[in-house]
Amino acid sequence: MTGQPETCYRHTQRGPWHLLLDVFGVLMMAFALISGEPYTARLLFVGMGGMFLFLGSAFRSLTVEDMGDHLSVHFGPVPFFRTSVRYDEIRKIEAGRTLLLEGWGIHWSIRGGWVWNIWGRQCVAIHRHHRGTLRIGTDDPKGLSEFLKSRIGVAEP
């Protein structure tokens, strides 16, 4: 036995933003097929449509998963965008809410640190020793924060 808790965590939240990206992708490709634009312009529209369809498939969901010594966070089902947090980097965990201005996706927060969010405003803020704060959007803030606190050895009040 290594002294690590034998618990694990995996949660996937889905969001609707991919539908907008998918619609743009299909419309651009349809425009390329039916327009009388020059070949290079139609090729550009096909490429942009493909990019929107790829991004739509990359941002259908946000999965947060225990990987033993670290927490993995990735959008998917195409896991092109991913990050991780080692449990020994975490100094504090708190459930909270993102600001309306922080929106969705992956970006720098106006409060400092990174935001990874697919839908909604609930989040868990992970304060790390050396790499700042990571706010992970989730529809399970209680479950994620309790799991993380158990992994880093913080007793619930």
N, CA, C and O of each residue as an XYZ file, in Angstrom:
628
protein
N       0.841     -1.182      0.000
C       0.000      0.000      0.000
C       0.884      1.243      0.000
O       1.865      1.302      0.742
N       0.554      2.219     -0.809
C       1.390      3.402     -0.969
C       0.968      4.559     -0.083
O       1.639      5.591     -0.081
N      -0.107      4.432      0.664
C      -0.587      5.534      1.471
C      -1.549      6.444      0.726
O      -2.162      7.326      1.329
N      -1.689      6.238     -0.588
C      -2.618      7.024     -1.398
C      -4.034      6.473     -1.197
O      -4.200      5.261     -1.066
N      -5.044      7.326     -1.171
C      -6.417      6.830     -1.105
C      -6.733      6.001     -2.346
O      -6.196      6.251     -3.425
N      -7.596      5.026     -2.183
C      -7.938      4.145     -3.295
C      -9.162      4.645     -4.060
O      -9.804      3.885     -4.785
N      -9.476      5.914     -3.896
C     -10.612      6.475     -4.611
C     -10.177      6.913     -6.002
O      -8.994      7.145     -6.251
N     -11.130      7.023     -6.891
C     -10.839      7.567     -8.212
C     -12.005      8.451     -8.616
O     -13.083      8.393     -8.024
N     -11.776      9.258     -9.621
C     -12.790     10.221    -10.050
C     -12.735     10.323    -11.564
O     -11.661     10.391    -12.162
N     -13.903     10.331    -12.166
C     -14.025     10.597    -13.603
C     -15.403     11.197    -13.826
O     -16.421     10.612    -13.455
N     -15.417     12.364    -14.432
C     -16.685     13.034    -14.696
C     -16.585     13.755    -16.038
O     -15.596     14.431    -16.321
N     -17.615     13.599    -16.852
C     -17.682     14.272    -18.143
C     -18.908     15.151    -18.177
O     -20.021     14.701    -17.904
N     -18.697     16.405    -18.513
C     -19.787     17.357    -18.679
C     -19.889     17.706    -20.153
O     -18.874     17.899    -20.823
N     -21.100     17.784    -20.652
C     -21.314     18.116    -22.055
C     -21.817     19.553    -22.170
O     -22.460     20.075    -21.259
N     -21.518     20.173    -23.290
C     -21.972     21.533    -23.540
C     -22.501     21.660    -24.954
O     -22.166     20.839    -25.808
N     -23.319     22.668    -25.225
C     -23.946     22.795    -26.546
C     -23.158     23.613    -27.561
O     -23.580     23.707    -28.713
N     -22.024     24.210    -27.175
C     -21.323     25.114    -28.086
C     -20.865     24.438    -29.373
O     -20.733     25.101    -30.402
N     -20.627     23.158    -29.332
C     -20.176     22.460    -30.537
C     -21.211     22.533    -31.652
O     -20.860     22.488    -32.831
N     -22.479     22.645    -31.286
C     -23.520     22.720    -32.315
C     -23.342     23.954    -33.190
O     -23.511     23.884    -34.407
N     -23.007     25.069    -32.581
C     -22.764     26.296    -33.331
C     -21.571     26.130    -34.277
O     -21.626     26.533    -35.439
N     -20.496     25.534    -33.763
C     -19.319     25.296    -34.596
C     -19.637     24.340    -35.743
O     -19.183     24.543    -36.869
N     -20.419     23.297    -35.457
C     -20.801     22.335    -36.498
C     -21.633     22.996    -37.589
O     -21.424     22.742    -38.775
N     -22.574     23.842    -37.187
C     -23.422     24.525    -38.169
C     -22.575     25.426    -39.067
O     -22.744     25.421    -40.286
N     -21.656     26.205    -38.465
C     -20.773     27.055    -39.278
C     -19.951     26.209    -40.251
O     -19.789     26.576    -41.415
N     -19.441     25.089    -39.776
C     -18.634     24.221    -40.638
C     -19.420     23.699    -41.816
O     -18.935     23.734    -42.946
N     -20.625     23.215    -41.576
C     -21.461     22.676    -42.648
C     -21.867     23.788    -43.619
O     -21.858     23.585    -44.833
N     -22.220     24.959    -43.088
C     -22.610     26.071    -43.965
C     -21.457     26.511    -44.864
O     -21.663     26.796    -46.043
N     -20.257     26.566    -44.317
C     -19.103     26.965    -45.134
C     -18.829     25.950    -46.232
O     -18.520     26.321    -47.364
N     -18.940     24.688    -45.903
C     -18.708     23.657    -46.928
C     -19.808     23.677    -47.977
O     -19.534     23.518    -49.166
N     -21.053     23.873    -47.547
C     -22.161     23.952    -48.505
C     -21.986     25.165    -49.425
O     -22.222     25.080    -50.630
N     -21.571     26.291    -48.840
C     -21.335     27.483    -49.652
C     -20.251     27.219    -50.698
O     -20.359     27.659    -51.842
N     -19.211     26.498    -50.292
C     -18.123     26.180    -51.229
C     -18.641     25.329    -52.395
O     -18.193     25.488    -53.531
N     -19.581     24.431    -52.109
C     -20.100     23.553    -53.161
C     -21.036     24.267    -54.124
O     -21.018     23.992    -55.324
N     -21.858     25.184    -53.610
C     -22.896     25.768    -54.466
C     -22.550     27.159    -54.993
O     -23.250     27.684    -55.859
N     -21.487     27.753    -54.481
C     -21.161     29.120    -54.907
C     -20.446     29.112    -56.258
O     -19.893     28.101    -56.689
N     -20.477     30.241    -56.890
C     -19.768     30.396    -58.151
C     -18.416     31.066    -57.950
O     -17.831     31.594    -58.896
N     -17.921     31.043    -56.711
C     -16.637     31.670    -56.399
C     -15.503     30.923    -57.109
O     -15.659     29.761    -57.486
N     -14.369     31.594    -57.286
C     -13.206     30.909    -57.872
C     -12.793     29.702    -57.017
O     -13.096     29.615    -55.827
N     -12.099     28.793    -57.670
C     -11.690     27.534    -57.026
C     -10.931     27.770    -55.730
O     -11.184     27.078    -54.743
N     -10.007     28.724    -55.702
C      -9.203     28.959    -54.484
C     -10.074     29.465    -53.342
O      -9.834     29.101    -52.191
N     -11.082     30.297    -53.626
C     -11.981     30.779    -52.577
C     -12.820     29.625    -52.033
O     -13.043     29.529    -50.826
N     -13.286     28.744    -52.936
C     -14.078     27.593    -52.481
C     -13.223     26.657    -51.645
O     -13.691     26.095    -50.654
N     -11.966     26.490    -52.048
C     -11.048     25.655    -51.273
C     -10.834     26.243    -49.874
O     -10.758     25.505    -48.891
N     -10.738     27.551    -49.791
C     -10.592     28.228    -48.502
C     -11.821     27.971    -47.626
O     -11.680     27.699    -46.433
N     -13.016     28.054    -48.202
C     -14.241     27.792    -47.440
C     -14.314     26.337    -46.970
O     -14.769     26.072    -45.857
N     -13.878     25.411    -47.792
C     -13.849     24.000    -47.374
C     -12.886     23.829    -46.199
O     -13.202     23.144    -45.226
N     -11.710     24.454    -46.296
C     -10.735     24.370    -45.209
C     -11.252     24.977    -43.915
O     -11.084     24.403    -42.839
N     -11.885     26.147    -44.024
C     -12.449     26.784    -42.826
C     -13.602     25.954    -42.259
O     -13.740     25.829    -41.042
N     -14.420     25.393    -43.133
C     -15.504     24.522    -42.673
C     -14.970     23.301    -41.946
O     -15.505     22.892    -40.916
N     -13.903     22.719    -42.497
C     -13.268     21.578    -41.837
C     -12.708     21.953    -40.474
O     -12.798     21.178    -39.522
N     -12.123     23.158    -40.387
C     -11.593     23.620    -39.103
C     -12.719     23.769    -38.077
O     -12.563     23.361    -36.926
N     -13.843     24.346    -38.481
C     -14.968     24.496    -37.560
C     -15.509     23.129    -37.127
O     -15.841     22.943    -35.956
N     -15.601     22.172    -38.059
C     -16.069     20.833    -37.697
C     -15.098     20.142    -36.740
O     -15.525     19.454    -35.813
N     -13.789     20.321    -36.961
C     -12.792     19.764    -36.055
C     -12.930     20.375    -34.658
O     -12.935     19.657    -33.658
N     -13.043     21.705    -34.599
C     -13.191     22.360    -33.294
C     -14.493     21.944    -32.613
O     -14.536     21.791    -31.393
N     -15.546     21.762    -33.398
C     -16.803     21.271    -32.824
C     -16.641     19.912    -32.180
O     -17.201     19.660    -31.113
N     -15.880     19.033    -32.814
C     -15.668     17.705    -32.227
C     -14.702     17.766    -31.044
O     -14.738     16.900    -30.170
N     -13.846     18.775    -31.011
C     -12.905     18.907    -29.905
C     -13.552     19.538    -28.671
O     -13.030     19.388    -27.567
N     -14.670     20.237    -28.833
C     -15.296     20.935    -27.704
C     -16.716     20.454    -27.424
O     -17.588     21.267    -27.116
N     -16.964     19.161    -27.524
C     -18.276     18.610    -27.193
C     -18.428     18.393    -25.687
O     -19.533     18.493    -25.153
N     -17.329     18.100    -25.009
C     -17.401     17.755    -23.591
C     -16.107     18.150    -22.887
O     -15.093     18.435    -23.525
N     -16.167     18.159    -21.563
C     -14.998     18.398    -20.727
C     -14.934     17.262    -19.715
O     -15.851     17.076    -18.916
N     -13.839     16.502    -19.758
C     -13.666     15.364    -18.867
C     -12.572     15.670    -17.857
O     -11.491     16.145    -18.203
N     -12.885     15.383    -16.599
C     -11.946     15.540    -15.490
C     -11.754     14.149    -14.903
O     -12.719     13.484    -14.528
N     -10.486     13.712    -14.826
C     -10.230     12.309    -14.477
C      -8.988     12.152    -13.610
O      -7.953     12.773    -13.850
N      -9.122     11.303    -12.594
C      -7.995     10.940    -11.735
C      -7.083      9.997    -12.507
O      -7.533      8.994    -13.062
N      -5.796     10.329    -12.534
C      -4.821      9.480    -13.228
C      -3.771      8.929    -12.266
O      -2.659      8.608    -12.686
N      -4.107      8.816    -10.989
C      -3.176      8.262    -10.013
C      -2.404      9.340     -9.283
O      -2.676      9.606     -8.112
N      -1.443      9.968     -9.950
C      -0.639     11.008     -9.306
C      -1.022     12.412     -9.765
O      -0.466     13.396     -9.278
N      -1.972     12.511    -10.703
C      -2.398     13.819    -11.184
C      -3.833     13.777    -11.680
O      -4.399     12.711    -11.923
N      -4.400     14.958    -11.822
C      -5.737     15.126    -12.356
C      -5.604     15.529    -13.820
O      -4.896     16.484    -14.139
N      -6.275     14.813    -14.701
C      -6.258     15.112    -16.122
C      -7.544     15.858    -16.477
O      -8.628     15.478    -16.034
N      -7.423     16.917    -17.274
C      -8.570     17.706    -17.723
C      -8.447     17.814    -19.238
O      -7.429     18.277    -19.752
N      -9.492     17.381    -19.955
C      -9.418     17.502    -21.411
C     -10.796     17.674    -22.030
O     -11.795     17.121    -21.569
N     -10.803     18.460    -23.089
C     -11.998     18.590    -23.900
C     -12.024     17.388    -24.836
O     -10.992     16.759    -25.074
N     -13.188     17.073    -25.359
C     -13.253     15.923    -26.240
C     -14.569     15.854    -26.970
O     -15.385     16.771    -26.876
N     -14.785     14.783    -27.693
C     -14.109     13.494    -27.622
C     -12.739     13.462    -28.292
O     -11.936     12.578    -27.995
N     -12.455     14.395    -29.181
C     -11.098     14.484    -29.732
C     -10.257     15.216    -28.680
O     -10.410     16.426    -28.517
N      -9.369     14.510    -27.960
C      -8.663     15.136    -26.827
C      -7.470     15.991    -27.267
O      -6.340     15.764    -26.836
N      -7.734     16.958    -28.113
C      -6.682     17.821    -28.638
C      -6.225     18.847    -27.598
O      -5.046     19.195    -27.535
N      -7.171     19.327    -26.783
C      -6.873     20.324    -25.754
C      -6.913     19.644    -24.389
O      -7.955     19.147    -23.963
N      -5.764     19.627    -23.706
C      -5.684     18.951    -22.418
C      -4.683     19.631    -21.511
O      -3.761     20.308    -21.966
N      -4.883     19.437    -20.217
C      -3.941     19.898    -19.208
C      -3.994     18.920    -18.046
O      -4.862     18.048    -18.001
N      -3.084     19.060    -17.122
C      -3.098     18.204    -15.942
C      -2.551     18.970    -14.751
O      -1.846     19.968    -14.897
N      -2.893     18.476    -13.567
C      -2.432     19.067    -12.312
C      -1.943     17.930    -11.428
O      -2.704     17.022    -11.094
N      -0.690     17.983    -11.057
C      -0.161     16.994    -10.112
C      -0.740     17.288     -8.739
O      -0.829     18.447     -8.335
N      -1.133     16.241     -8.020
C      -1.735     16.442     -6.712
C      -0.772     17.112     -5.737
O      -1.199     17.868     -4.865
N       0.521     16.841     -5.880
C       1.478     17.457     -4.960
C       1.728     18.936     -5.268
O       2.426     19.601     -4.503
N       1.175     19.474     -6.372
C       1.259     20.903     -6.697
C       0.146     21.711     -6.032
O       0.238     22.935     -5.929
N      -0.904     21.023     -5.581
C      -2.103     21.716     -5.097
C      -1.897     22.189     -3.662
O      -1.480     21.425     -2.792
N      -2.199     23.468     -3.436
C      -2.118     23.991     -2.068
C      -3.484     24.290     -1.472
O      -3.631     24.308     -0.250
N      -4.502     24.530     -2.325
C      -5.836     24.838     -1.822
C      -6.866     24.544     -2.908
O      -6.606     24.719     -4.098
N      -8.049     24.089     -2.467
C      -9.170     23.775     -3.359
C     -10.383     24.551     -2.867
O     -10.634     24.616     -1.663
N     -11.134     25.137     -3.790
C     -12.399     25.752     -3.384
C     -13.410     25.690     -4.524
O     -13.092     25.973     -5.679
N     -14.642     25.310     -4.166
C     -15.734     25.338     -5.136
C     -16.192     26.778     -5.272
O     -16.202     27.522     -4.291
N     -16.567     27.174     -6.462
C     -17.002     28.551     -6.671
C     -17.735     28.696     -7.982
O     -18.307     27.743     -8.510
N     -17.706     29.910     -8.494
C     -18.365     30.222     -9.757
C     -17.427     31.071    -10.596
O     -16.673     31.894    -10.076
N     -17.486     30.857    -11.892
C     -16.741     31.731    -12.794
C     -17.543     33.018    -12.967
O     -18.754     33.045    -12.745
N     -16.864     34.056    -13.356
C     -17.541     35.310    -13.652
C     -18.191     35.207    -15.021
O     -17.730     34.453    -15.878
N     -19.254     35.957    -15.226
C     -19.913     35.965    -16.530
C     -18.931     36.365    -17.630
O     -18.998     35.840    -18.741
N     -18.025     37.289    -17.328
C     -17.026     37.732    -18.304
C     -16.008     36.652    -18.652
O     -15.351     36.731    -19.689
N     -15.873     35.641    -17.790
C     -14.891     34.585    -18.055
C     -15.387     33.584    -19.081
O     -14.580     32.897    -19.707
N     -16.686     33.486    -19.269
C     -17.247     32.693    -20.353
C     -16.848     31.233    -20.365
O     -16.686     30.606    -19.318
N     -16.689     30.690    -21.591
C     -16.431     29.268    -21.781
C     -15.218     29.075    -22.663
O     -14.805     29.981    -23.387
N     -14.656     27.892    -22.595
C     -13.479     27.567    -23.388
C     -12.236     27.528    -22.528
O     -12.307     27.238    -21.334
N     -11.102     27.818    -23.131
C      -9.811     27.851    -22.446
C      -9.269     29.264    -22.590
O      -9.076     29.744    -23.706
N      -9.028     29.919    -21.492
C      -8.494     31.267    -21.569
C      -7.999     31.747    -20.213
O      -8.277     31.138    -19.180
N      -7.270     32.838    -20.240
C      -6.754     33.478    -19.043
C      -7.908     34.220    -18.358
O      -8.672     34.923    -19.019
N      -8.032     34.066    -17.054
C      -9.095     34.706    -16.295
C      -8.726     36.155    -15.989
O      -7.550     36.478    -15.823
N      -9.716     37.014    -15.915
C      -9.461     38.390    -15.510
C      -9.064     38.455    -14.039
O      -8.541     39.474    -13.588
N      -9.305     37.378    -13.281
C      -8.887     37.301    -11.876
C      -7.506     36.669    -11.735
O      -6.995     36.541    -10.623
N      -6.907     36.280    -12.837
C      -5.612     35.597    -12.808
C      -5.807     34.092    -12.882
O      -6.778     33.559    -12.344
N      -4.904     33.421    -13.535
C      -5.001     31.968    -13.701
C      -5.812     31.600    -14.931
O      -6.350     32.460    -15.627
N      -5.887     30.299    -15.179
C      -6.569     29.778    -16.360
C      -7.971     29.310    -16.029
O      -8.240     28.875    -14.909
N      -8.864     29.399    -17.001
C     -10.225     28.870    -16.915
C     -10.371     27.814    -17.999
O     -10.047     28.059    -19.161
N     -10.862     26.638    -17.617
C     -11.240     25.577    -18.554
C     -12.701     25.280    -18.265
O     -13.021     24.722    -17.215
N     -13.597     25.644    -19.183
C     -15.019     25.526    -18.913
C     -15.765     25.198    -20.203
O     -15.475     25.759    -21.259
N     -16.730     24.281    -20.106
C     -17.526     23.893    -21.280
C     -18.931     24.483    -21.239
O     -19.504     24.781    -22.286
N     -19.499     24.656    -20.029
C     -20.862     25.140    -19.928
C     -21.164     25.465    -18.472
O     -20.667     24.793    -17.569
N     -21.969     26.484    -18.241
C     -22.359     26.855    -16.878
C     -21.299     27.719    -16.212
O     -20.285     28.070    -16.816
N     -21.559     28.054    -14.949
C     -20.636     28.932    -14.237
C     -20.058     28.304    -12.985
O     -19.204     28.911    -12.339
N     -20.495     27.103    -12.619
C     -19.917     26.447    -11.447
C     -18.502     25.983    -11.787
O     -18.218     25.577    -12.914
N     -17.622     26.052    -10.784
C     -16.253     25.629    -11.033
C     -15.594     25.186     -9.729
O     -16.133     25.385     -8.640
N     -14.437     24.592     -9.864
C     -13.558     24.306     -8.743
C     -12.255     25.033     -9.041
O     -11.631     24.821    -10.081
N     -11.858     25.889     -8.115
C     -10.601     26.621     -8.261
C      -9.499     25.822     -7.576
O      -9.580     25.520     -6.386
N      -8.475     25.488     -8.343
C      -7.322     24.754     -7.827
C      -6.163     25.743     -7.743
O      -5.653     26.212     -8.761
N      -5.761     26.048     -6.523
C      -4.647     26.971     -6.304
C      -3.383     26.125     -6.181
O      -3.264     25.286     -5.288
N      -2.444     26.361     -7.094
C      -1.217     25.573     -7.124
C      -0.062     26.354     -6.510
O      -0.084     27.584     -6.467
N       0.937     25.634     -6.041
C       2.081     26.266     -5.390
C       2.844     27.195     -6.326
O       3.177     28.314     -5.935
N       3.128     26.764     -7.542
C       4.007     27.529     -8.416
C       3.388     27.955     -9.745
O       3.972     28.776    -10.452
N       2.240     27.429    -10.095
C       1.704     27.700    -11.431
C       0.380     28.461    -11.398
O      -0.348     28.464    -12.391
N       0.056     29.100    -10.284
C      -1.151     29.913    -10.215
C      -2.417     29.094    -10.048
O      -2.379     27.949     -9.596
N      -3.530     29.689    -10.416
C      -4.850     29.093    -10.212
C      -5.396     28.533    -11.519
O      -5.231     29.121    -12.588
N      -6.047     27.386    -11.404
C      -6.752     26.774    -12.529
C      -8.201     26.612    -12.107
O      -8.486     25.925    -11.126
N      -9.122     27.234    -12.836
C     -10.547     27.090    -12.563
C     -11.116     26.111    -13.573
O     -11.084     26.349    -14.780
N     -11.639     25.005    -13.058
C     -12.210     23.958    -13.911
C     -13.722     24.031    -13.795
O     -14.282     23.799    -12.723
N     -14.381     24.353    -14.901
C     -15.840     24.377    -14.916
C     -16.378     22.973    -14.788
O     -15.862     22.043    -15.407
N     -17.424     22.816    -13.981
C     -18.002     21.491    -13.771
C     -19.436     21.612    -13.285
O     -19.790     22.586    -12.620
N     -20.258     20.628    -13.615
C     -21.597     20.558    -13.040
C     -21.585     19.656    -11.810
O     -22.644     19.291    -11.300
N     -20.394     19.292    -11.329
C     -20.215     18.487    -10.117
C     -19.154     19.127     -9.211
O     -18.165     18.474     -8.876
N     -19.344     20.404     -8.804
C     -18.304     21.059     -8.013
C     -18.088     20.400     -6.648
O     -16.956     20.322     -6.172
N     -19.152     19.932     -6.025
C     -19.014     19.298     -4.711
C     -18.226     17.996     -4.824
O     -17.304     17.761     -4.044
N     -18.579     17.161     -5.776
C     -17.891     15.883     -5.950
C     -16.422     16.065     -6.298
O     -15.566     15.375     -5.745
N     -16.115     16.994     -7.216
C     -14.730     17.217     -7.608
C     -13.919     17.800     -6.460
O     -12.799     17.355     -6.206
N     -14.470     18.796     -5.760
C     -13.694     19.394     -4.667
C     -13.491     18.398     -3.530
O     -12.412     18.371     -2.937
N     -14.495     17.577     -3.205
C     -14.322     16.558     -2.157
C     -13.278     15.530     -2.569
O     -12.446     15.125     -1.757
N     -13.320     15.105     -3.836
C     -12.321     14.153     -4.307
C     -10.915     14.736     -4.188
O     -10.010     14.089     -3.661
N     -10.737     15.964     -4.682
C      -9.410     16.580     -4.632
C      -8.925     16.769     -3.200
O      -7.753     16.533     -2.906
N      -9.801     17.186     -2.323
C      -9.416     17.343     -0.916
C      -9.001     16.008     -0.306
O      -8.095     15.958      0.526
N      -9.659     14.934     -0.716
C      -9.258     13.610     -0.199
C      -7.886     13.210     -0.757
O      -7.106     12.547     -0.072
N      -7.597     13.608     -1.984
C      -6.301     13.255     -2.596
C      -5.135     14.031     -1.993
O      -4.020     13.518     -1.891
N      -5.403     15.269     -1.595
C      -4.294     16.057     -1.037
C      -4.290     16.043      0.487
O      -3.442     16.683      1.110
N      -5.243     15.309      1.099
C      -5.226     15.144      2.547
C      -5.802     16.306      3.337
O      -5.355     16.569      4.453
N      -6.780     17.006      2.787
C      -7.433     18.095      3.501
C      -8.733     17.562      4.084
O      -9.578     17.034      3.362
N      -8.887     17.706      5.407
C     -10.110     17.236      6.051
C     -11.237     18.234      5.799
O     -11.021     19.446      5.800
N     -12.434     17.710      5.586
C     -13.610     18.561      5.422
C     -13.995     19.123      6.785
O     -13.928     18.403      7.781
N     -14.403     20.404      6.857
C     -14.805     20.980      8.138
C     -16.116     20.399      8.618
O     -16.603     20.774      9.685
